[in-house]
Amino acid sequence: MSGSPNMWSRRGRSAGVVAAAVLVALMTGCSEDDTPSDAASAAASAAEEVQEDLREIRDGIVATGDAAIRGTDTDDEGHAVAELAVTNNGDETTSYAVQVNFHDPDGDLVDVVLVTVSSVAPGETAQATARSHRELPERTTAEVATAVRH
C-alpha cells in the first residue's frame, strides 16, 4: 500500500461499519458455487474495497508491523482461521483495524477479512481471530496485509 501516514487522517467510517461493509461485499460477491476464477476476482475486489475503507479511518496511522499471524488452521466447517497478535507500540491505548488476506496452497488470494481489535494498552499485546467468510482449501495461509492504528 502506498502513501504517507497523512493520507490516513481523512474522515471516515468507524472500523465496525467497515467490517460490516466488507462482510456484505464478500458474501454477495462470492458463493461456494463460484469457479476458482470468480472466487479470485471477488477476493481481489474485496481487497481493494478493504484498502479504501482502511484509508477512510479517521486519525489512522499505518502500523502493519504491530500485527502478526501466529498460526492458521481450518475449523470444523472448513473455514480458515488465523490467530493474530497485535502489539501496541504507541504511547496511548488504541484500537486497530487489521486486513488479513487468505491464500490457497498455490498462493492465490481467496478471501479477505477485516478484524477490529479494540483498546490495546501501550506495550500490551492483544489476541484476535480472523475467520474466512467461506470454506477454503486445507493448507490455506494467512498474512497481515495492512494494520491501521486508530
MONORFEN-V408935 format. One record per residue. N is the residue number from 1. PHI is phi in whole degrees, -180 to 180 (NA if undefined). Layout:
[[N	PHI] [N	PHI]]
This chain:
[[1	NA] [2	-106] [3	115] [4	-91] [5	-59] [6	-62] [7	-65] [8	-84] [9	-88] [10	-64] [11	-68] [12	-168] [13	-78] [14	-73] [15	-62] [16	-64] [17	-67] [18	-61] [19	-61] [20	-64] [21	-64] [22	-66] [23	-60] [24	-63] [25	-63] [26	-71] [27	-69] [28	-84] [29	-96] [30	-156] [31	-112] [32	-69] [33	-87] [34	-67] [35	-75] [36	-56] [37	-69] [38	-64] [39	-64] [40	-64] [41	-65] [42	-65] [43	-66] [44	-64] [45	-64] [46	-64] [47	-62] [48	-63] [49	-65] [50	-62] [51	-61] [52	-64] [53	-64] [54	-64] [55	-63] [56	-87] [57	-68] [58	-66] [59	58] [60	-85] [61	-129] [62	-64] [63	-143] [64	-58] [65	-66] [66	-80] [67	-119] [68	-146] [69	-84] [70	-100] [71	168] [72	-131] [73	-143] [74	-120] [75	-84] [76	-63] [77	-96] [78	87] [79	-85] [80	-75] [81	-130] [82	-115] [83	-90] [84	-110] [85	-125] [86	-121] [87	-108] [88	-81] [89	-93] [90	-91] [91	-103] [92	-132] [93	-63] [94	-149] [95	-115] [96	-132] [97	-116] [98	-120] [99	-89] [100	-112] [101	-101] [102	-105] [103	-123] [104	-75] [105	-59] [106	-86] [107	91] [108	-79] [109	-68] [110	-122] [111	-166] [112	-136] [113	-131] [114	-108] [115	-115] [116	-105] [117	-121] [118	-100] [119	52] [120	-94] [121	-72] [122	-56] [123	79] [124	-91] [125	-119] [126	-109] [127	-102] [128	-150] [129	-128] [130	-107] [131	-122] [132	-62] [133	-79] [134	-149] [135	-65] [136	-131] [137	-63] [138	-61] [139	68] [140	-67] [141	-111] [142	-131] [143	-143] [144	-82] [145	-85] [146	-155] [147	-132] [148	-120] [149	-90] [150	-146]]
